[in-house]
Amino acid sequence: MDQKLEKCIGRFIKQGYSMKYVIDIDGTICHEVYFTDNSGKKDYANHIPIPTRIRKVNALYDAGHTIKYMTARGCVSGVDYYDLTKNQLEEWGAKYHELSVGKKEHYDIWIDDKAFWSENFFRETGETYE
């Protein structure tokens, strides 16, 4: 993560500002699993949670920040994955305020001035965002 951005976020948090985090699910807080039929389709029901990442997001929730999980599950296929996703988050112990399933834009590359690449956000730097 950019050091200037880390300092900026840290300053907001130390001053008591509550922030809203919008967090993707697949490949972010869980490992993706694909069907074995070579279709390239994801087997959402068998995705594997990443506990360290879920704990980090839960710490943000516990610190008073707003957590919204957003996923593109079903936005192309039209399948409603809301209940499956909600149940997974509960089973995994993920804390959140909002859940959006299938309403995220389908895209290949997202360019945004506020986006973090999940690998950078979750890497161990010693910096906390609570």
Backbone as CSV, one residue per row, in Angstrom:
resi,resn,N_x,N_y,N_z,CA_x,CA_y,CA_z,C_x,C_y,C_z
1,MET,0.839,-1.166,0.000,0.000,0.000,0.000,0.890,1.236,0.000
2,ASP,0.462,2.263,-0.655,1.187,3.510,-0.730,1.361,4.096,0.680
3,GLN,2.578,4.497,1.023,2.858,4.995,2.377,2.090,6.280,2.684
4,LYS,1.918,7.144,1.699,1.154,8.374,1.931,-0.296,8.055,2.263
5,LEU,-0.860,7.089,1.558,-2.238,6.689,1.812,-2.365,6.044,3.184
6,GLU,-1.385,5.211,3.560,-1.392,4.589,4.897,-1.410,5.666,5.975
7,LYS,-0.577,6.669,5.826,-0.513,7.744,6.817,-1.816,8.525,6.867
8,CYS,-2.403,8.770,5.698,-3.666,9.509,5.626,-4.772,8.741,6.342
9,ILE,-4.888,7.450,6.065,-5.906,6.624,6.712,-5.655,6.588,8.214
10,GLY,-4.423,6.381,8.599,-4.082,6.342,10.018,-4.446,7.629,10.726
11,ARG,-4.230,8.775,10.075,-4.559,10.069,10.662,-6.066,10.206,10.856
12,PHE,-6.861,9.804,9.855,-8.319,9.850,9.982,-8.790,9.003,11.146
13,ILE,-8.249,7.810,11.260,-8.679,6.884,12.299,-8.298,7.405,13.674
14,LYS,-7.085,7.922,13.814,-6.646,8.443,15.103,-7.484,9.637,15.532
15,GLN,-8.046,10.371,14.572,-8.888,11.517,14.898,-10.339,11.104,15.129
16,GLY,-10.608,9.801,15.104,-11.939,9.314,15.434,-12.914,9.249,14.273
17,TYR,-12.448,9.383,13.055,-13.337,9.290,11.900,-13.709,7.833,11.634
18,SER,-14.975,7.625,11.359,-15.433,6.302,10.960,-15.394,6.240,9.436
19,MET,-14.913,5.135,8.919,-14.792,4.994,7.479,-15.704,3.872,6.988
20,LYS,-16.066,3.917,5.708,-16.856,2.856,5.086,-15.931,2.058,4.189
21,TYR,-15.874,0.759,4.437,-15.061,-0.150,3.643,-15.984,-0.998,2.778
22,VAL,-15.750,-1.005,1.478,-16.460,-1.870,0.549,-15.467,-2.944,0.142
23,ILE,-15.822,-4.200,0.437,-14.865,-5.291,0.305,-15.443,-6.402,-0.562
24,ASP,-14.687,-6.800,-1.545,-15.049,-7.932,-2.388,-14.912,-9.204,-1.560
25,ILE,-15.544,-10.276,-2.006,-15.501,-11.534,-1.263,-14.554,-12.543,-1.923
26,ASP,-14.852,-12.929,-3.150,-14.119,-14.010,-3.822,-12.709,-13.583,-4.197
27,GLY,-11.734,-14.340,-3.704,-10.343,-14.009,-3.963,-9.818,-12.930,-3.033
28,THR,-10.678,-12.454,-2.121,-10.291,-11.407,-1.185,-10.318,-11.920,0.245
29,ILE,-11.469,-12.432,0.690,-11.536,-13.027,2.028,-11.709,-14.548,1.947
30,CYS,-11.688,-15.082,0.735,-11.745,-16.538,0.571,-10.980,-16.945,-0.689
31,HIS,-10.483,-18.160,-0.656,-9.830,-18.738,-1.832,-10.912,-19.260,-2.769
32,GLU,-10.756,-18.985,-4.039,-11.736,-19.434,-5.021,-11.514,-20.900,-5.377
33,VAL,-12.620,-21.611,-5.589,-12.598,-23.007,-5.999,-13.362,-23.097,-7.313
34,TYR,-12.815,-23.828,-8.267,-13.441,-23.967,-9.580,-13.967,-25.386,-9.760
35,PHE,-15.035,-25.498,-10.530,-15.544,-26.827,-10.875,-14.467,-27.591,-11.643
36,THR,-14.433,-28.891,-11.497,-13.393,-29.715,-12.119,-13.726,-30.125,-13.551
37,ASP,-14.806,-29.594,-14.115,-15.221,-29.988,-15.469,-14.566,-29.146,-16.564
38,ASN,-13.555,-28.353,-16.215,-12.837,-27.482,-17.151,-13.709,-26.384,-17.740
39,SER,-14.838,-26.080,-17.099,-15.716,-25.008,-17.580,-15.184,-23.634,-17.197
40,GLY,-14.291,-23.591,-16.210,-13.765,-22.316,-15.735,-14.720,-21.612,-14.793
41,LYS,-15.834,-22.260,-14.452,-16.826,-21.644,-13.567,-16.447,-21.879,-12.113
42,LYS,-16.759,-20.871,-11.288,-16.437,-20.941,-9.871,-17.484,-21.753,-9.115
43,ASP,-16.998,-22.543,-8.173,-17.848,-23.343,-7.300,-17.981,-22.580,-5.980
44,TYR,-18.849,-21.568,-5.977,-18.970,-20.661,-4.838,-19.230,-21.387,-3.526
45,ALA,-20.023,-22.439,-3.565,-20.397,-23.152,-2.337,-19.190,-23.768,-1.637
46,ASN,-18.113,-23.974,-2.359,-16.929,-24.615,-1.780,-15.731,-23.693,-1.640
47,HIS,-15.942,-22.388,-1.788,-14.835,-21.459,-1.566,-14.331,-21.618,-0.132
48,ILE,-13.065,-21.361,0.061,-12.411,-21.610,1.346,-12.076,-20.267,2.016
49,PRO,-12.604,-20.032,3.214,-12.350,-18.753,3.888,-10.877,-18.568,4.248
50,ILE,-10.456,-17.306,4.309,-9.110,-16.954,4.754,-9.269,-16.271,6.115
51,PRO,-9.148,-17.035,7.203,-9.443,-16.509,8.541,-8.675,-15.248,8.929
52,THR,-7.401,-15.144,8.544,-6.621,-13.958,8.924,-7.213,-12.698,8.299
53,ARG,-7.699,-12.803,7.090,-8.295,-11.645,6.411,-9.654,-11.302,7.010
54,ILE,-10.416,-12.318,7.334,-11.722,-12.076,7.950,-11.520,-11.407,9.313
55,ARG,-10.533,-11.849,10.079,-10.257,-11.219,11.376,-9.860,-9.758,11.209
56,LYS,-9.088,-9.450,10.180,-8.669,-8.060,9.962,-9.882,-7.183,9.652
57,VAL,-10.787,-7.673,8.819,-11.997,-6.908,8.503,-12.881,-6.811,9.749
58,ASN,-12.989,-7.895,10.504,-13.778,-7.863,11.734,-13.239,-6.829,12.723
59,ALA,-11.920,-6.664,12.753,-11.322,-5.651,13.638,-11.760,-4.255,13.218
60,LEU,-11.889,-4.023,11.927,-12.391,-2.731,11.444,-13.836,-2.532,11.880
61,TYR,-14.634,-3.572,11.748,-16.038,-3.544,12.182,-16.105,-3.225,13.676
62,ASP,-15.314,-3.951,14.468,-15.307,-3.760,15.921,-14.850,-2.368,16.324
63,ALA,-14.022,-1.743,15.484,-13.528,-0.397,15.761,-14.534,0.684,15.355
64,GLY,-15.681,0.272,14.836,-16.735,1.239,14.523,-16.841,1.637,13.065
65,HIS,-16.066,1.013,12.198,-16.158,1.325,10.778,-17.297,0.539,10.141
66,THR,-17.822,1.058,9.057,-18.905,0.396,8.328,-18.297,-0.562,7.312
67,ILE,-18.790,-1.797,7.324,-18.279,-2.827,6.419,-19.397,-3.236,5.470
68,LYS,-19.126,-3.132,4.174,-20.056,-3.599,3.148,-19.325,-4.616,2.294
69,TYR,-19.846,-5.829,2.264,-19.320,-6.832,1.354,-20.103,-6.735,0.053
70,MET,-19.377,-6.754,-1.051,-19.977,-6.649,-2.372,-19.358,-7.720,-3.261
71,THR,-20.215,-8.432,-3.988,-19.715,-9.475,-4.873,-20.479,-9.467,-6.187
72,ALA,-19.803,-9.860,-7.234,-20.430,-9.951,-8.561,-21.086,-11.308,-8.771
73,ARG,-21.101,-12.164,-7.761,-21.703,-13.490,-7.911,-23.093,-13.374,-8.539
74,GLY,-23.267,-14.017,-9.663,-24.567,-14.057,-10.330,-24.872,-12.905,-11.260
75,CYS,-24.022,-11.893,-11.333,-24.360,-10.739,-12.182,-24.319,-11.085,-13.666
76,VAL,-23.569,-12.089,-14.059,-23.531,-12.513,-15.458,-24.517,-13.653,-15.702
77,SER,-24.529,-14.623,-14.796,-25.380,-15.812,-14.978,-26.846,-15.561,-14.631
78,GLY,-27.099,-14.562,-13.788,-28.463,-14.310,-13.338,-28.885,-15.186,-12.173
79,VAL,-27.990,-16.038,-11.680,-28.287,-16.900,-10.539,-28.265,-16.055,-9.268
80,ASP,-29.237,-16.274,-8.387,-29.310,-15.540,-7.123,-28.475,-16.271,-6.072
81,TYR,-27.322,-15.708,-5.739,-26.426,-16.302,-4.756,-26.505,-15.616,-3.395
82,TYR,-27.527,-14.789,-3.176,-27.602,-14.014,-1.938,-27.604,-14.918,-0.706
83,ASP,-28.524,-15.876,-0.643,-28.629,-16.728,0.552,-27.354,-17.538,0.779
84,LEU,-26.790,-18.098,-0.279,-25.544,-18.849,-0.158,-24.448,-17.955,0.421
85,THR,-24.323,-16.757,-0.119,-23.275,-15.836,0.309,-23.489,-15.395,1.755
86,LYS,-24.698,-15.045,2.092,-25.020,-14.629,3.467,-24.693,-15.762,4.444
87,ASN,-25.085,-16.977,4.117,-24.802,-18.123,4.980,-23.304,-18.378,5.117
88,GLN,-22.564,-18.228,4.009,-21.109,-18.405,4.081,-20.489,-17.383,5.021
89,LEU,-20.864,-16.122,4.872,-20.293,-15.084,5.728,-20.582,-15.374,7.200
90,GLU,-21.780,-15.835,7.487,-22.119,-16.201,8.874,-21.271,-17.375,9.354
91,GLU,-21.145,-18.417,8.527,-20.336,-19.586,8.893,-18.877,-19.213,9.112
92,TRP,-18.383,-18.285,8.311,-16.988,-17.867,8.402,-16.750,-16.880,9.539
93,GLY,-17.822,-16.380,10.154,-17.677,-15.420,11.244,-17.402,-14.000,10.776
94,ALA,-17.737,-13.688,9.545,-17.489,-12.354,8.992,-18.541,-11.366,9.490
95,LYS,-18.083,-10.268,10.051,-18.979,-9.218,10.545,-19.146,-8.166,9.454
96,TYR,-20.368,-7.674,9.298,-20.610,-6.661,8.271,-21.926,-5.944,8.550
97,HIS,-22.089,-4.809,7.888,-23.321,-4.030,7.994,-24.212,-4.207,6.771
98,GLU,-23.585,-4.355,5.606,-24.332,-4.469,4.354,-23.754,-5.597,3.506
99,LEU,-24.636,-6.195,2.687,-24.210,-7.227,1.749,-24.886,-6.969,0.412
100,SER,-24.097,-6.885,-0.635,-24.616,-6.700,-1.987,-24.130,-7.867,-2.849
101,VAL,-25.086,-8.630,-3.386,-24.757,-9.810,-4.180,-25.350,-9.670,-5.575
102,GLY,-24.510,-9.757,-6.597,-24.971,-9.713,-7.984,-25.252,-8.332,-8.520
103,LYS,-24.983,-7.304,-7.725,-25.243,-5.934,-8.169,-23.965,-5.196,-8.532
104,LYS,-22.850,-5.823,-8.287,-21.551,-5.250,-8.633,-21.370,-5.373,-10.139
105,GLU,-20.770,-4.400,-10.723,-20.489,-4.464,-12.158,-19.573,-5.639,-12.462
106,HIS,-19.825,-6.301,-13.561,-18.885,-7.318,-14.041,-17.799,-6.576,-14.816
107,TYR,-16.547,-6.833,-14.497,-15.452,-6.131,-15.161,-14.216,-7.002,-15.165
108,ASP,-13.272,-6.632,-15.977,-11.982,-7.302,-16.005,-10.934,-6.490,-15.265
109,ILE,-11.015,-5.182,-15.363,-10.083,-4.299,-14.658,-10.886,-3.132,-14.095
110,TRP,-10.658,-2.839,-12.821,-11.329,-1.721,-12.162,-10.260,-0.690,-11.840
111,ILE,-10.408,0.491,-12.381,-9.470,1.571,-12.113,-10.196,2.588,-11.248
112,ASP,-9.632,2.866,-10.080,-10.303,3.712,-9.109,-9.241,4.359,-8.232
113,ASP,-9.447,5.608,-7.873,-8.452,6.299,-7.062,-8.491,5.887,-5.590
114,LYS,-9.535,5.175,-5.163,-9.631,4.765,-3.766,-9.434,3.260,-3.572
115,ALA,-9.199,2.538,-4.633,-9.141,1.076,-4.542,-7.808,0.599,-3.972
116,PHE,-7.869,-0.480,-3.204,-6.691,-1.197,-2.740,-6.704,-2.552,-3.418
117,TRP,-5.556,-3.026,-3.840,-5.456,-4.404,-4.284,-5.455,-5.234,-3.015
118,SER,-6.304,-6.240,-2.946,-6.478,-6.995,-1.706,-5.165,-7.553,-1.174
119,GLU,-4.277,-7.983,-2.049,-3.001,-8.540,-1.586,-2.191,-7.497,-0.827
120,ASN,-2.256,-6.239,-1.247,-1.541,-5.188,-0.532,-2.237,-4.844,0.778
121,PHE,-3.560,-4.783,0.765,-4.297,-4.423,1.972,-4.071,-5.442,3.084
122,PHE,-4.064,-6.724,2.734,-3.974,-7.765,3.739,-2.548,-8.204,4.078
123,ARG,-1.555,-7.679,3.379,-0.187,-8.088,3.707,0.188,-7.522,5.072
124,GLU,1.057,-8.221,5.754,1.461,-7.818,7.095,2.487,-6.691,7.018
125,THR,2.083,-5.524,7.500,2.992,-4.386,7.510,3.204,-3.849,8.906
126,GLY,2.393,-4.348,9.851,2.448,-3.782,11.189,1.487,-2.615,11.338
127,GLU,1.004,-2.081,10.227,0.045,-0.962,10.246,-1.349,-1.537,10.497
128,THR,-2.109,-0.868,11.341,-3.500,-1.292,11.575,-4.429,-0.194,11.094
129,TYR,-5.642,-0.576,10.799,-6.608,0.381,10.271,-7.830,0.494,11.176
130,GLU,-7.705,0.018,12.416,-8.807,0.123,13.334,-8.915,1.546,13.816
